[in-house]
């Protein structure tokens, strides 16, 4: 038995730019999570392994957030913001141990978050 169209809930259309942004959140953070292990001993030899593990965990949290945003979950946006800020802070701490931290690195980490949130903003009414 099928429901009439008036009773079916319309799925919101994501659009190309939002689709691209969410896919990039997932892909970039998968790459980040996969590459985190290279920080120990190469880019930041003095880095605390705990900081590296936390960065890896927050990268995976960003992947989960991207998947949640794909399914229109508002908590995915919150998780993405928290995880991204944590990654920037942890990256700053890791690289400061190797004396290579710059303000450009911080802005480079925050700029994608700002862009994704700007793209999501017009679609906020669809997130639940």
N, C-alpha and C positions, 0 to 999 in steps of 0.2 A: 504494500500500500504506500503510495507516495503522498507527500504533503503538497498542498497547493503552494504556488510561488509566493503568495502573501505571507505564508507561515515560515518559509525558508529564510534563514538569515543570510543577507548578502555579505559575501566576503569582500573586504575593501581591496582596491587595486593598489599594488605597491608602486608601480611605475619603475622606469629604468634606472633613474638616479638612486632611488632608495634601495632598490634591489642590488645595484652595484656597490653601494656603501656597506650594506650588511654583509655581502659576500666578501668584501675586502676586510671587514672587521674579523671575520672568521679565518680567512686565508692568512692574513698578515700575522695574526696571533698564533695560528698553528705553526707558521714558519718561525716566529719568535720562540715559542715553546720548544720546538725541535732544535733550535740553535743555541739555547741557553747554556747547554753543557760546554760549549766552546769558550765561554767566559772564563772558566776556571783554568788558569795556567797559560792562557794565551793573551786575551785582551786586558785582563785585570788579575795578574798573578797573586796579588795580595788580598783579593776579595774573600770575604767570609762566605763559606759554603751555604750558610743559613740564608744569606741575602739572595744568593743565586737560586736556591730552592724556592724561596718566597716569590721571586720574580717569575719563575717557571709556573708556580701555582696560580699567580694572578694572570699570566698569559692564558692558561687553560680556562680560568674564570671568564676571561674576555671572549673566548670561543663559545663557552656556554651562554654568555650574554648575547652574542651574535645570533645563536640558534634561537634563543628566546625572543629576540627582536623579530626574527623571521616569522615567528608564530604570533606576533603582535602582543607580546607580554610586556607590560610596562616595567615589571621588575628587571627585565633584561637591560633596559636603559639605565636604571640605577646601578645595576651590577657593572655595566660597562664603564660608567663614569668612575665608580670607586676603583675598579681594577686598573683602569688606565692611569689614574692619578697615582695609585700605588706603584705601578710599573715605572712611571717617570721618577718617583722619589727613590725607589730601589735602584734603578739604573744610575741615577745621580750618585747615590752612595757607593755603588760598586765601582763606577769609573772614577770617582774622586779618590779612591784608594790608589788608582794608577795615575793620578794627576792629569787626566785627560778630559775632565768635565768642563763643559762650556755652557753658557746660557743658550746657545744654539741647539744643544742637545735637549735641553728642557723644553724649549719652544717646539722643536721637532717632534717631541713626544706628545705635546699637548695639542698641536695644530690638527692632527687627524681627528682627535676627539671633538674639537670645536667644529670641524667640518661635518662630521657625522651627525652631531647634535643639530647643526643648522639644517641639514637635509631632513632629519627626522621631525623637526619642529612642526611643519605644516601637517604632518600625519598623526600627531599626538592623539587626536580624538579617536583614532582606530585602535590604539593600544589599550588593553584592559588588564 
